[in-house]
Amino acid sequence: DRRRLMRFVADIKSGAPEVRAPMYSHLTYDILPHEEVVVHRPDVLIVEGLNVLAPPRVRADGTAGLSVSDFFDYSIYVDAKTAAIKQWYTERFMRLRSGAFADPKSYFHRYSKLSDAEATATSEDIWDRINGPNLIQNVLPTRGRAKLVMTKDAGHTVTRMLLRKI
């Protein structure tokens, strides 16, 4: 809900005494309809997400609107080689089979009973069809909008930092 996220960060930035946001469940992979997070004038607010640095959408008249990152004081993009990100995704998928996926209420419960070979093949298929293309088409192009780009190696060690602005 991009509009709701924009309103949330705008309200925080404007100093509203109390701002509410919907609670998201990684278990059900959806917003919890009657739960929310309440934020009271934070000194620091961290907004994390794959597309939070996306540029503003272009309106029908050709003008650009606002983007979520227009409200950020500072932005960090954590980067890595695509092969490492794919490997991390597969490793996480394998770990979650006996964790969150095992819960019958989990959106991903259907993956909990897969054999190791089936789970590996499934995670690679999901990566190749969905996550990889999303990374290339929607996430990587936002890297240049960050004020700091931190590059990690396959072992999660930061190997490079590109500081665009303090």
MDTraj code that builds the backbone (N, CA, C; nanometers):
import mdtraj as md
import numpy as np

residues = "ASP ARG ARG ARG LEU MET ARG PHE VAL ALA ASP ILE LYS SER GLY ALA PRO GLU VAL ARG ALA PRO MET TYR SER HIS LEU THR TYR ASP ILE LEU PRO HIS GLU GLU VAL VAL VAL HIS ARG PRO ASP VAL LEU ILE VAL GLU GLY LEU ASN VAL LEU ALA PRO PRO ARG VAL ARG ALA ASP GLY THR ALA GLY LEU SER VAL SER ASP PHE PHE ASP TYR SER ILE TYR VAL ASP ALA LYS THR ALA ALA ILE LYS GLN TRP TYR THR GLU ARG PHE MET ARG LEU ARG SER GLY ALA PHE ALA ASP PRO LYS SER TYR PHE HIS ARG TYR SER LYS LEU SER ASP ALA GLU ALA THR ALA THR SER GLU ASP ILE TRP ASP ARG ILE ASN GLY PRO ASN LEU ILE GLN ASN VAL LEU PRO THR ARG GLY ARG ALA LYS LEU VAL MET THR LYS ASP ALA GLY HIS THR VAL THR ARG MET LEU LEU ARG LYS ILE".split()
xyz = np.array([
    [0.0854, -0.1174, 0.0000],
    [0.0000, 0.0000, 0.0000],
    [0.0901, 0.1239, 0.0000],
    [0.1365, 0.1576, -0.1174],
    [0.2328, 0.2671, -0.1320],
    [0.1789, 0.3993, -0.0782],
    [0.0519, 0.4263, -0.1061],
    [-0.0084, 0.5520, -0.0603],
    [-0.0078, 0.5600, 0.0930],
    [-0.0395, 0.4490, 0.1571],
    [-0.0427, 0.4460, 0.3036],
    [0.0974, 0.4608, 0.3619],
    [0.1966, 0.3988, 0.2979],
    [0.3352, 0.4135, 0.3428],
    [0.3806, 0.5579, 0.3277],
    [0.3451, 0.6207, 0.2158],
    [0.3821, 0.7613, 0.1950],
    [0.3201, 0.8502, 0.3028],
    [0.1948, 0.8261, 0.3341],
    [0.1265, 0.9053, 0.4364],
    [0.1939, 0.8838, 0.5722],
    [0.2309, 0.7590, 0.6021],
    [0.2977, 0.7258, 0.7280],
    [0.4288, 0.8030, 0.7418],
    [0.5167, 0.7950, 0.6415],
    [0.6465, 0.8634, 0.6529],
    [0.6290, 1.0148, 0.6502],
    [0.5313, 1.0646, 0.5762],
    [0.5058, 1.2095, 0.5745],
    [0.4595, 1.2568, 0.7119],
    [0.3718, 1.1798, 0.7756],
    [0.3239, 1.2171, 0.9089],
    [0.4370, 1.2139, 1.0111],
    [0.5226, 1.1115, 1.0035],
    [0.6390, 1.1034, 1.0938],
    [0.7278, 1.2253, 1.0720],
    [0.7586, 1.2520, 0.9460],
    [0.8495, 1.3616, 0.9121],
    [0.7932, 1.4973, 0.9560],
    [0.6621, 1.5104, 0.9535],
    [0.6007, 1.6384, 0.9914],
    [0.5855, 1.6538, 1.1433],
    [0.6231, 1.5493, 1.2190],
    [0.6224, 1.5590, 1.3643],
    [0.4901, 1.5253, 1.4301],
    [0.4051, 1.4513, 1.3607],
    [0.2773, 1.4115, 1.4215],
    [0.3057, 1.3389, 1.5526],
    [0.2285, 1.3672, 1.6568],
    [0.2558, 1.3064, 1.7873],
    [0.2379, 1.1551, 1.7896],
    [0.1488, 1.1043, 1.7069],
    [0.1235, 0.9602, 1.7029],
    [0.0885, 0.9207, 1.5602],
    [0.1579, 0.8195, 1.5106],
    [0.1326, 0.7716, 1.3753],
    [0.1120, 0.6212, 1.3818],
    [0.0126, 0.5742, 1.3090],
    [-0.0219, 0.4319, 1.3096],
    [0.0060, 0.3710, 1.1735],
    [0.0522, 0.2459, 1.1786],
    [0.0789, 0.1715, 1.0554],
    [0.0228, 0.0313, 1.0701],
    [-0.0197, -0.0283, 0.9612],
    [-0.0706, -0.1653, 0.9707],
    [0.0409, -0.2616, 1.0083],
    [0.0043, -0.3659, 1.0790],
    [0.0983, -0.4718, 1.1170],
    [0.0997, -0.5742, 1.0037],
    [0.2182, -0.6101, 0.9621],
    [0.2342, -0.7080, 0.8550],
    [0.2800, -0.8399, 0.9146],
    [0.2261, -0.9492, 0.8646],
    [0.2639, -1.0817, 0.9127],
    [0.3448, -1.1553, 0.8066],
    [0.4672, -1.1938, 0.8440],
    [0.5465, -1.2767, 0.7533],
    [0.4964, -1.4206, 0.7552],
    [0.4128, -1.4527, 0.8528],
    [0.3549, -1.5862, 0.8588],
    [0.2460, -1.6027, 0.7528],
    [0.1521, -1.5086, 0.7506],
    [0.0420, -1.5182, 0.6546],
    [0.0719, -1.4444, 0.5250],
    [0.1806, -1.3684, 0.5227],
    [0.2240, -1.2944, 0.4043],
    [0.1222, -1.1879, 0.3659],
    [0.0668, -1.1220, 0.4692],
    [-0.0368, -1.0226, 0.4453],
    [-0.0460, -0.9295, 0.5659],
    [-0.1203, -0.8213, 0.5483],
    [-0.1472, -0.7281, 0.6570],
    [-0.2470, -0.7933, 0.7514],
    [-0.2233, -0.7785, 0.8810],
    [-0.3167, -0.8285, 0.9819],
    [-0.4275, -0.7245, 0.9961],
    [-0.5500, -0.7608, 0.9643],
    [-0.6566, -0.6619, 0.9500],
    [-0.6852, -0.5755, 1.0724],
    [-0.6687, -0.6265, 1.1929],
    [-0.7069, -0.5490, 1.3106],
    [-0.5892, -0.5191, 1.4024],
    [-0.4678, -0.5234, 1.3480],
    [-0.3499, -0.4948, 1.4287],
    [-0.2693, -0.3827, 1.3638],
    [-0.2048, -0.3046, 1.4485],
    [-0.1237, -0.1949, 1.3967],
    [-0.0079, -0.1648, 1.4904],
    [0.0863, -0.0904, 1.4371],
    [0.2007, -0.0424, 1.5138],
    [0.1768, 0.1065, 1.5366],
    [0.2003, 0.1506, 1.6584],
    [0.1841, 0.2916, 1.6908],
    [0.3214, 0.3498, 1.7197],
    [0.3528, 0.4587, 1.6518],
    [0.4836, 0.5230, 1.6653],
    [0.4619, 0.6634, 1.7225],
    [0.5389, 0.6976, 1.8274],
    [0.5278, 0.8276, 1.8933],
    [0.6554, 0.9076, 1.8715],
    [0.6556, 0.9980, 1.7778],
    [0.7677, 1.0892, 1.7507],
    [0.9048, 1.0245, 1.7717],
    [0.9419, 0.9325, 1.6873],
    [1.0714, 0.8653, 1.7059],
    [1.1880, 0.9591, 1.6751],
    [1.2974, 0.9389, 1.7466],
    [1.4198, 1.0126, 1.7146],
    [1.4793, 0.9594, 1.5848],
    [1.4671, 0.8277, 1.5668],
    [1.5174, 0.7621, 1.4465],
    [1.4112, 0.6636, 1.3999],
    [1.3841, 0.6625, 1.2728],
    [1.2916, 0.5660, 1.2145],
    [1.3630, 0.4979, 1.0990],
    [1.3691, 0.3672, 1.1037],
    [1.4308, 0.2907, 0.9953],
    [1.3199, 0.2306, 0.9112],
    [1.3221, 0.2612, 0.7829],
    [1.2250, 0.2072, 0.6878],
    [1.3023, 0.1130, 0.5977],
    [1.2656, -0.0136, 0.6017],
    [1.3381, -0.1164, 0.5269],
    [1.2450, -0.1771, 0.4245],
    [1.2990, -0.2030, 0.3067],
    [1.2187, -0.2688, 0.2046],
    [1.2909, -0.2723, 0.0721],
    [1.2458, -0.3619, -0.0132],
    [1.3105, -0.3788, -0.1423],
    [1.2922, -0.2594, -0.2351],
    [1.1816, -0.1912, -0.2228],
    [1.1503, -0.0861, -0.3194],
    [1.1351, 0.0524, -0.2582],
    [1.1857, 0.0739, -0.1375],
    [1.1670, 0.2043, -0.0733],
    [1.2473, 0.3161, -0.1404],
    [1.3435, 0.2822, -0.2233],
    [1.4195, 0.3844, -0.2950],
    [1.3692, 0.4040, -0.4383],
    [1.2566, 0.3425, -0.4711],
    [1.2007, 0.3557, -0.6056],
    [1.1727, 0.5026, -0.6363],
    [1.1977, 0.5430, -0.7603],
    [1.1720, 0.6827, -0.7964],
    [1.0217, 0.7117, -0.7967],
    [0.9857, 0.8389, -0.7962],
    [0.8432, 0.8722, -0.7986],
    [0.7787, 0.8248, -0.9282],
    [0.6528, 0.7948, -0.9187],
    [0.5773, 0.7552, -1.0380],
    [0.5494, 0.8789, -1.1217],
    [0.5459, 0.8578, -1.2515],
    [0.5140, 0.9671, -1.3431],
    [0.3632, 0.9693, -1.3624],
    [0.3049, 1.0868, -1.3437],
    [0.1597, 1.1034, -1.3579],
    [0.1215, 1.1061, -1.5061],
    [-0.0068, 1.0981, -1.5323],
    [-0.0583, 1.0993, -1.6701],
    [-0.0181, 1.2268, -1.7439],
    [-0.0039, 1.3383, -1.6709],
    [0.0339, 1.4646, -1.7355],
    [0.1850, 1.4794, -1.7541],
    [0.2610, 1.3746, -1.7171],
    [0.4054, 1.3766, -1.7353],
    [0.4845, 1.4283, -1.6167],
    [0.4179, 1.4795, -1.5153],
    [0.4884, 1.5280, -1.3969],
    [0.5120, 1.4129, -1.3003],
    [0.6113, 1.4297, -1.2159],
    [0.6437, 1.3260, -1.1174],
    [0.5830, 1.3607, -0.9828],
    [0.5370, 1.2586, -0.9129],
    [0.4848, 1.2770, -0.7781],
    [0.5980, 1.2642, -0.6786],
    [0.5636, 1.2270, -0.5583],
    [0.6628, 1.2050, -0.4528],
    [0.6985, 1.0576, -0.4461],
    [0.8159, 1.0312, -0.3922],
    [0.8554, 0.8939, -0.3633],
    [0.8722, 0.8818, -0.2120],
    [0.8672, 0.7600, -0.1627],
    [0.8840, 0.7362, -0.0198],
    [1.0164, 0.7958, 0.0273],
    [1.1219, 0.7765, -0.0526],
    [1.2554, 0.8220, -0.0107],
    [1.2696, 0.9736, -0.0089],
    [1.1748, 1.0469, -0.0644],
    [1.1786, 1.1930, -0.0542],
    [1.1701, 1.2386, 0.0916],
    [1.1187, 1.1515, 0.1788],
    [1.1029, 1.1849, 0.3190],
    [1.2191, 1.1350, 0.4055],
    [1.3170, 1.0699, 0.3443],
    [1.4302, 1.0151, 0.4187],
    [1.5389, 1.1197, 0.4356],
    [1.5988, 1.1237, 0.5545],
    [1.7158, 1.2080, 0.5753],
    [1.8398, 1.1400, 0.5193],
    [1.8392, 1.0081, 0.5265],
    [1.9558, 0.9327, 0.4811],
    [1.9098, 0.7972, 0.4292],
    [1.9764, 0.7478, 0.3269],
    [1.9379, 0.6187, 0.2701],
    [2.0611, 0.5316, 0.2470],
    [2.0436, 0.4043, 0.2748],
    [2.1504, 0.3055, 0.2591],
    [2.0995, 0.1924, 0.1712],
    [2.1784, 0.1550, 0.0737],
    [2.1481, 0.0415, -0.0135],
    [2.2519, -0.0660, 0.0160],
    [2.2067, -0.1838, 0.0564],
    [2.2981, -0.2951, 0.0824],
    [2.3032, -0.3790, -0.0456],
    [2.4216, -0.3904, -0.1017],
    [2.4408, -0.4536, -0.2316],
    [2.5243, -0.5807, -0.2192],
    [2.5096, -0.6686, -0.3153],
    [2.5906, -0.7903, -0.3254],
    [2.5748, -0.8436, -0.4662],
    [2.6630, -0.9334, -0.5027],
    [2.6509, -0.9973, -0.6340],
    [2.5224, -1.0793, -0.6378],
    [2.4586, -1.0816, -0.7535],
    [2.3319, -1.1528, -0.7695],
    [2.3456, -1.2996, -0.7309],
    [2.4563, -1.3625, -0.7639],
    [2.4753, -1.5042, -0.7295],
    [2.4736, -1.5247, -0.5780],
    [2.5322, -1.4326, -0.5035],
    [2.5319, -1.4437, -0.3570],
    [2.3907, -1.4247, -0.3022],
    [2.3173, -1.3291, -0.3563],
    [2.1807, -1.3043, -0.3098],
    [2.0934, -1.4275, -0.3373],
    [2.1104, -1.4878, -0.4537],
    [2.0346, -1.6090, -0.4857],
    [2.0705, -1.7207, -0.3882],
    [2.1968, -1.7348, -0.3563],
    [2.2403, -1.8381, -0.2618],
    [2.1812, -1.8132, -0.1231],
    [2.1819, -1.6883, -0.0784],
    [2.1232, -1.6548, 0.0518],
    [1.9747, -1.6866, 0.0525],
    [1.9069, -1.6570, -0.0582],
    [1.7637, -1.6865, -0.0667],
    [1.7394, -1.8372, -0.0531],
    [1.8176, -1.9169, -0.1238],
    [1.8016, -2.0627, -0.1179],
    [1.8307, -2.1142, 0.0229],
    [1.9366, -2.0665, 0.0848],
    [1.9705, -2.1090, 0.2215],
    [1.8588, -2.0719, 0.3191],
    [1.8052, -1.9529, 0.3051],
    [1.6967, -1.9086, 0.3944],
    [1.5718, -1.9937, 0.3708],
    [1.5389, -2.0206, 0.2464],
    [1.4237, -2.1046, 0.2128],
    [1.4371, -2.2411, 0.2792],
    [1.5559, -2.2973, 0.2738],
    [1.5795, -2.4292, 0.3328],
    [1.5625, -2.4241, 0.4854],
    [1.6126, -2.3190, 0.5500],
    [1.5975, -2.3050, 0.6954],
    [1.4517, -2.2859, 0.7359],
    [1.3775, -2.2102, 0.6585],
    [1.2388, -2.1799, 0.6927],
    [1.1463, -2.3007, 0.6805],
    [1.1871, -2.4026, 0.6073],
    [1.1027, -2.5226, 0.5947],
    [1.0729, -2.5826, 0.7305],
    [1.1704, -2.5838, 0.8187],
    [1.1480, -2.6411, 0.9521],
    [1.1139, -2.5331, 1.0541],
    [1.1062, -2.4104, 1.0110],
    [1.0711, -2.2995, 1.0989],
    [0.9321, -2.2477, 1.0658],
    [0.9262, -2.1281, 1.0096],
    [0.7979, -2.0625, 0.9826],
    [0.7093, -2.1415, 0.8871],
    [0.7682, -2.2099, 0.7893],
    [0.6871, -2.2848, 0.6928],
    [0.6136, -2.4009, 0.7593],
    [0.6657, -2.4507, 0.8707],
    [0.6065, -2.5667, 0.9383],
    [0.4717, -2.5337, 1.0026],
    [0.4459, -2.4073, 1.0295],
    [0.3193, -2.3669, 1.0903],
    [0.2073, -2.3818, 0.9867],
    [0.1027, -2.4569, 1.0177],
    [-0.0075, -2.4764, 0.9220],
    [-0.0741, -2.3461, 0.8770],
    [-0.0615, -2.2376, 0.9562],
    [-0.1197, -2.1091, 0.9175],
    [-0.0297, -2.0321, 0.8206],
    [0.0902, -2.0805, 0.7992],
    [0.1857, -2.0106, 0.7140],
    [0.1423, -2.0138, 0.5678],
    [0.1562, -1.9005, 0.5052],
    [0.1310, -1.8897, 0.3611],
    [0.2172, -1.9899, 0.2844],
    [0.3356, -2.0181, 0.3354],
    [0.4319, -2.1059, 0.2691],
    [0.4299, -2.2491, 0.3220],
    [0.3287, -2.2855, 0.3982],
    [0.3234, -2.4182, 0.4596],
    [0.3410, -2.5309, 0.3571],
    [0.2921, -2.5113, 0.2374],
    [0.3002, -2.6152, 0.1343],
    [0.4446, -2.6568, 0.1042],
    [0.5408, -2.5735, 0.1396],
    [0.6815, -2.6056, 0.1127],
    [0.7472, -2.6831, 0.2267],
    [0.6813, -2.6945, 0.3406],
    [0.7439, -2.7546, 0.4584],
    [0.7711, -2.9039, 0.4436],
    [0.6979, -2.9724, 0.3624],
    [0.7116, -3.1179, 0.3488],
    [0.7972, -3.1600, 0.2296],
    [0.8538, -3.0645, 0.1601],
    [0.9378, -3.0978, 0.0444],
    [1.0676, -3.1638, 0.0886],
    [1.1165, -3.2547, 0.0077],
    [1.2490, -3.3115, 0.0334],
    [1.3538, -3.2028, 0.0082],
    [1.4773, -3.2278, 0.0496],
    [1.5837, -3.1296, 0.0262],
    [1.5968, -3.0977, -0.1224],
    [1.5947, -3.2006, -0.2062],
    [1.6093, -3.1798, -0.3513],
    [1.4911, -3.1006, -0.4067],
    [1.3697, -3.1339, -0.3628],
    [1.2507, -3.0623, -0.4093],
    [1.2523, -2.9179, -0.3609],
    [1.2930, -2.8973, -0.2365],
    [1.2983, -2.7616, -0.1814],
    [1.4022, -2.6768, -0.2535],
    [1.5168, -2.7346, -0.2817],
    [1.6203, -2.6612, -0.3547],
    [1.5693, -2.6233, -0.4935],
    [1.5102, -2.7194, -0.5633],
    [1.4563, -2.6931, -0.6975],
    [1.3454, -2.5877, -0.6930],
    [1.2601, -2.5961, -0.5912],
    [1.1504, -2.4998, -0.5769],
    [1.2033, -2.3603, -0.5498],
    [1.2983, -2.3484, -0.4580],
    [1.3524, -2.2164, -0.4264],
    [1.4235, -2.1564, -0.5475],
    [1.4955, -2.2375, -0.6216],
    [1.5639, -2.1872, -0.7418],
    [1.4643, -2.1461, -0.8491],
    [1.3537, -2.2209, -0.8605],
    [1.2492, -2.1849, -0.9571],
    [1.1844, -2.0522, -0.9183],
    [1.1525, -2.0350, -0.7894],
    [1.0932, -1.9091, -0.7425],
    [1.1900, -1.7941, -0.7687],
    [1.3178, -1.8178, -0.7413],
    [1.4174, -1.7136, -0.7665],
    [1.4218, -1.6777, -0.9149],
    [1.4302, -1.7795, -0.9984],
    [1.4449, -1.7550, -1.1427],
    [1.3224, -1.6881, -1.2050],
    [1.2035, -1.7217, -1.1557],
    [1.0804, -1.6665, -1.2130],
    [1.0380, -1.5336, -1.1517],
    [1.0646, -1.5158, -1.0192],
    [1.0078, -1.4006, -0.9481],
    [1.1149, -1.3098, -0.8882],
    [1.1913, -1.3633, -0.7930],
    [1.2843, -1.2786, -0.7174],
    [1.3985, -1.2238, -0.8017],
    [1.4584, -1.3074, -0.8860],
    [1.5675, -1.2601, -0.9717],
    [1.5236, -1.1495, -1.0656],
    [1.4147, -1.1713, -1.1428],
    [1.3674, -1.0624, -1.2292],
    [1.3298, -0.9358, -1.1518],
    [1.2693, -0.9507, -1.0316],
    [1.2355, -0.8336, -0.9509],
    [1.3616, -0.7585, -0.9089],
    [1.4648, -0.8335, -0.8710],
    [1.5918, -0.7706, -0.8348],
    [1.6459, -0.6884, -0.9516],
    [1.6492, -0.7476, -1.0682],
    [1.7071, -0.6812, -1.1856],
    [1.6211, -0.5643, -1.2336],
    [1.4904, -0.5841, -1.2403],
    [1.4018, -0.4823, -1.2972],
    [1.3643, -0.3711, -1.2004],
    [1.3512, -0.4039, -1.0711],
    [1.2956, -0.3056, -0.9778],
    [1.3872, -0.2630, -0.8636],
    [1.4747, -0.3525, -0.8185],
    [1.5566, -0.3202, -0.7012],
    [1.6916, -0.2606, -0.7412],
    [1.7668, -0.3293, -0.8250],
    [1.8993, -0.2781, -0.8645],
    [1.8959, -0.1363, -0.9212],
    [1.7950, -0.1011, -1.0013],
    [1.7932, 0.0365, -1.0538],
    [1.7799, 0.1446, -0.9466],
    [1.7427, 0.1092, -0.8242],
    [1.7293, 0.2098, -0.7176],
    [1.8608, 0.2355, -0.6440],
    [1.9613, 0.1544, -0.6701],
    [2.0898, 0.1661, -0.6007],
    [2.1470, 0.3073, -0.6107],
    [2.1386, 0.3680, -0.7260],
    [2.1941, 0.5015, -0.7468],
    [2.1225, 0.6115, -0.6709],
    [2.0079, 0.5823, -0.6133],
    [1.9330, 0.6825, -0.5361],
    [1.9760, 0.6860, -0.3897],
    [2.0569, 0.5891, -0.3472],
    [2.1012, 0.5820, -0.2074],
    [2.2177, 0.6764, -0.1820],
    [2.2252, 0.7261, -0.0598],
    [2.3372, 0.8124, -0.0222],
    [2.4591, 0.7309, 0.0175],
    [2.4365, 0.6065, 0.0604],
    [2.5456, 0.5159, 0.0933],
    [2.5142, 0.3790, 0.0332],
    [2.6102, 0.3248, -0.0411],
    [2.5963, 0.1889, -0.0949],
    [2.7014, 0.1032, -0.0262],
    [2.6544, 0.0021, 0.0470],
    [2.7438, -0.0920, 0.1158],
    [2.7403, -0.2230, 0.0377],
    [2.8560, -0.2707, -0.0041],
    [2.8631, -0.3954, -0.0793],
    [2.9156, -0.5052, 0.0108],
    [2.8435, -0.6181, 0.0119],
    [2.8810, -0.7331, 0.0939],
    [2.9289, -0.8464, 0.0029],
    [3.0188, -0.9294, 0.0570],
    [3.0608, -1.0483, -0.0162],
    [2.9702, -1.1649, 0.0216],
    [2.9965, -1.2816, -0.0325],
    [2.9124, -1.3990, -0.0092],
    [2.9061, -1.4373, 0.1383],
    [3.0064, -1.3985, 0.2171],
    [3.0083, -1.4279, 0.3606],
    [2.9476, -1.3174, 0.4456],
    [2.8822, -1.2204, 0.3836],
    [2.8157, -1.1075, 0.4494],
    [2.9120, -1.0038, 0.5069],
    [3.0379, -1.0076, 0.4673],
    [3.1340, -0.9066, 0.5114],
    [3.1242, -0.7862, 0.4183],
    [3.1156, -0.6666, 0.4766],
    [3.1131, -0.5455, 0.3949],
    [3.2518, -0.5269, 0.3362],
    [3.2590, -0.5241, 0.2046],
    [3.3872, -0.5142, 0.1356],
    [3.4093, -0.3795, 0.0688],
    [3.3016, -0.3011, 0.0576],
    [3.3130, -0.1734, -0.0117],
    [3.2024, -0.0815, 0.0363],
    [3.2362, 0.0460, 0.0464],
    [3.1358, 0.1457, 0.0805],
    [3.1522, 0.2653, -0.0138],
    [3.0428, 0.3025, -0.0761],
    [3.0416, 0.4183, -0.1647],
    [2.9548, 0.5238, -0.0988],
    [3.0181, 0.6276, -0.0504],
    [2.9488, 0.7350, 0.0192],
    [2.9216, 0.8473, -0.0793],
    [2.7963, 0.8703, -0.1081],
    [2.7591, 0.9769, -0.2015],
    [2.7361, 1.1088, -0.1294],
    [2.6852, 1.0988, -0.0068],
    [2.6537, 1.2206, 0.0671],
    [2.6461, 1.1895, 0.2158],
    [2.7010, 1.2781, 0.2964],
    [2.6951, 1.2623, 0.4423],
    [2.5665, 1.3250, 0.4930],
])
top = md.Topology()
chain = top.add_chain()
for i, resn in enumerate(residues, 1):
    res = top.add_residue(resn, chain, resSeq=i)
    for name in ("N", "CA", "C"):
        top.add_atom(name, md.element.get_by_symbol(name[0]), res)
traj = md.Trajectory(xyz[None], top)
